[in-house]
Structure formats: structure tokens, C-alpha cells
Amino acid sequence: MDADVNYYALVLDNQYVGYTAYKVTPDYLYLSKIYITSEYRNKGLMREVFAWFDELSEKYGVKQHLRVNQGNTQAISVYQYLGFVLLTEEITDIGDGYQMVDYVFEKE
């Protein structure tokens, strides 16, 4: 784990419901991990996590950035609903002729 990344377990009613992580850079708050277990999705928890990210980005005076796999259409829809805009596409060679294609999103 990168020493500059802040990791958090998400707990609701003494139940582990997911995790998240972020890194503060001079230019942005990089949201590196956002996961909520399936049984706790669609209950407004993601909105609460992103409200917290909004507070953090305001505190540090930076924009928010995140990467998402192009095939993760549900997450992309959520991010766009929350005000993120698509910046670019990033293609990463992951070996053996395979590539990971991600979209980079930003929020003011």
C-alpha cells in the first residue's frame, strides 16, 4: 500500500459495508478505491462517501479525479450523476497482449 494513500473501512451499524481510499496531490484529490458491498448498494451510501470527498477537496482546494474501467457503466453513470466529467481515456498494457482501458473523470 502506498504510504501517501489514505484507506478507510466503511462501517454501518457495526457491519463492514465497503472501503474507500484517496490520495491528496498538489493538483487534485485522487479517489483510488470506492467499493460498497452489493447488499448495501442503492441505499444512498455512495452519496455520503462522495459528500465527504467534496468536503475534502474543498479543504485542500483541489479538484477530484478518479479512474474507472470503461465497462463499468453503472459506476460511470453514478459518477456523472454526481457531477464528474470525462477528461480522457487511458490505455494501460497489462501484459500478454491485454490492455486495461479506463476513463479519467474530474469534478470541480
Secondary structure in CASP SS format (residue, H / E / C, confidence):
PFRMAT SS
TARGET T0000
AUTHOR 0000-0000-0000
METHOD secondary structure of the structure
MODEL  1
M C 1.00
D C 1.00
A C 1.00
D C 1.00
V E 1.00
N E 1.00
Y E 1.00
Y E 1.00
A E 1.00
L E 1.00
V E 1.00
L E 1.00
D C 1.00
N C 1.00
Q E 1.00
Y E 1.00
V E 1.00
G E 1.00
Y E 1.00
T E 1.00
A E 1.00
Y E 1.00
K E 1.00
V E 1.00
T C 1.00
P C 1.00
D C 1.00
Y E 1.00
L E 1.00
Y E 1.00
L E 1.00
S E 1.00
K E 1.00
I E 1.00
Y E 1.00
I E 1.00
T C 1.00
S H 1.00
E H 1.00
Y H 1.00
R C 1.00
N C 1.00
K C 1.00
G C 1.00
L H 1.00
M H 1.00
R H 1.00
E H 1.00
V H 1.00
F H 1.00
A H 1.00
W H 1.00
F H 1.00
D H 1.00
E H 1.00
L H 1.00
S H 1.00
E H 1.00
K H 1.00
Y H 1.00
G C 1.00
V C 1.00
K E 1.00
Q E 1.00
H E 1.00
L E 1.00
R E 1.00
V E 1.00
N E 1.00
Q C 1.00
G C 1.00
N C 1.00
T H 1.00
Q H 1.00
A H 1.00
I H 1.00
S H 1.00
V H 1.00
Y H 1.00
Q H 1.00
Y H 1.00
L C 1.00
G C 1.00
F C 1.00
V E 1.00
L E 1.00
L E 1.00
T E 1.00
E E 1.00
E E 1.00
I E 1.00
T E 1.00
D E 1.00
I E 1.00
G E 1.00
D C 1.00
G C 1.00
Y E 1.00
Q E 1.00
M E 1.00
V E 1.00
D E 1.00
Y E 1.00
V E 1.00
F E 1.00
E E 1.00
K E 1.00
E C 1.00
END
